[in-house]
């Protein structure tokens, strides 16, 4: 099993890359964030005490520190060489739990192209089969249809509603909680997603 604190890590699958955020990403990162401010604002975490969001430099350092401490796996998402989003396996807990929580965002112009489900599958497989986590959790606002379709495509099972779970867009919001354990997907999510796509193509013929 790979060391839980191994970093940096880059994953590549079918034109999608998960890699660490780099210093030279600043212009691309800030550009895609500006372009998607409205698209993402409804779903992103906010601070109840209205603390300002960290600047790029502080943000990258925080990501790097948590990754090296083994408490998160923070990646940007690239599609065919362009930075289009990010995905983090956060709240990594070991002991008797061995669990992590996945959060992600994708640029509006790239939504609906299968990039996010593949990125989640890649990150989950790495967390299960390389880091050794047992359980992956994803929490989604009930109104967030695109994210709900991601967990549906990947076969995450719903575990229930968490009332006023996270501070999002200025208030405490309910979230639907979904999870999978490594035993439920012995062949991995990338493989499961590929098989589902093949079946879908056959069904359309």
N, C-alpha and C positions, 0 to 999 in steps of 0.2 A: 504494500500500500504506500502511495506517495505521502511524504510528510505533509501534515495539514498546514504548515507554515511556508511551504514552497511558494516562492513568488520571485519574479514575474512569471505568469502563465499565459500563453496564447493558444486559442483553439480555432480551428478552421474547418468548415464543412460547407460544401455546395455554394461557394461564393460568399458565405457569411463568416466573418471573423470576430471573435471576442478577444480583446487585448487590453493591456493597461493603458490608462490615460497618460499621455506624454506631455512634456513641456511645450513641444512644438505644435501640439494640438490646439493651443489657445484660440487662435483665429477661427479655426473650423468649429470648435466647440461653441464659442460665443456667437458665431453666425447662426448655427443651427438652433441654438437656444432662443435667440432673438426672433428668428423666423417662426418659431413654434410656441411663442409665449401664450397666445390665446388657446391654442390646441391643447397645451399641457396644463395650463393654469387651473383648470377645474379638478384635476386629478392628483396634483403634486402636494406633498407634505408641506405644511407651514408651521411656524412657531407660534404657540399660544401667547407668548410674551412679545410677539412681533419683532423678534430679533432679525436683522437683515441677513439675507443669504450670503454665504461666504464668497469672496472673490475667487477667480479661477485658481490662483496659486495656492491659496489656503485649502480650497476644495481638493486639489490634486494631492497635496501633502497629507490631508486627512485620509483620503483613499489609500494612499501608499502605506501609511502607518497602520491602518486597520488590516490591510492585506498581509503585511509582514508580521503582525501580531497573531495572525491566524483567525481573526474574528470576522473577516469578510473576504469575498472574492469580487472585487469591483472591476468591471470591464466596460469599455466602450464597444458599441456594435458598429462594425463596418460592413457595408454591402458593396462588393466589387470595388473596394478601395476607398469608398466615401464614408465618412463618419456620419451615421444616421440615428444614433441613439445610445442608450447605455443599459446595462443589466448588472445587478449586484446580488450576490448571495450574501445576505447580511445576518446578523444575530446568530452566528455559528456557535453552537453550544455543544460541548462534549460531555464528559461524565457519564451519566446514565441516559442521556438524551440523544446526542449525536444528530442534531437537527440544524436546519438553516431555512431562512425565508428569502424568497426571490421577489425582487421588485424590478421594474423595467419601464422604459419609455422609448418611443420610436417617432421619428419625424413624420408629420402628417402626410407628406407626399410619398412616403414609403409604406404607409399602413395598408394592410390588406393584401400584401404580396407574399405572405408566408415567412417573412424574415423573423418576426417575433416568436412564433411557435418553434422555429428551428433553433433560435438563440436560447430559448428556455430549455429545450431538449438537450442542447449541447452542455449548458451549465449544469443541469440536473445530473446528466451522466457523469460529468467530471466530479461533481460533489459526492455522488454515490460511490463510483467505482475507483476513483483516484484518492480523494480526500478521506473517504470511508464513512460519510454521513449516512444515517439510516432513514431520515425523513426530510422531505422538502415541502414547504408550505408557501402558498400564495394567497394574499388577502386582497380582495377587490371590492370596490364600491358597487352596490347593487345597480347603479345607473350606468356603469361603465361597460356598455355592450361590447366594444372591441376586445377588451381584456377578458371578458367572460367567454368570448369565442375562442380565445387562446387556450384557456384551461379545458374547454370542451373538446377542442381538437386533440389535445394531448391526453385526455382521459383522466385528469385529476378528479378525485371524488370530493364532493362537498361535505364539510364537517359541521356547518352551522353558521349562524349570524352572530357577529361580535358587535355589540351595541357601543356606539360612540368610541370606536376603537382607535382611530388616528385623527390627528388634527390636519385637515385638508381644506385648502381654499378658505381659510378663515374660521372654521368651526370644527367641532368633533363630529366625525362621520361614522356611520355604520359601515361594516365590511362583511362580505361573505367570505368564509374561510375554506380553502381547498388544500388538499395534501395528497402526497403519494409517498410510499416507502420503497426502499430498494427491492424488497421481496416481491412487490407488486409488478415490477417491470424488470424481470431478470435479464432480458435482452437489451434493455436501455430504451430511452425515449426517442433517440434519433432513429433507431431501427423501427420502433413502433410508428413513428410519424411517416417514415418512408413507405412502410407497408400500407398505411391508410391512404396515402396519396396514390399508390399504385391501384388500390381497389377503387378509389374514386375515379381514376382515369378509365379503368375497365368498365365501370358502371355507366360512364358517359358515352361509351362507344355504341 
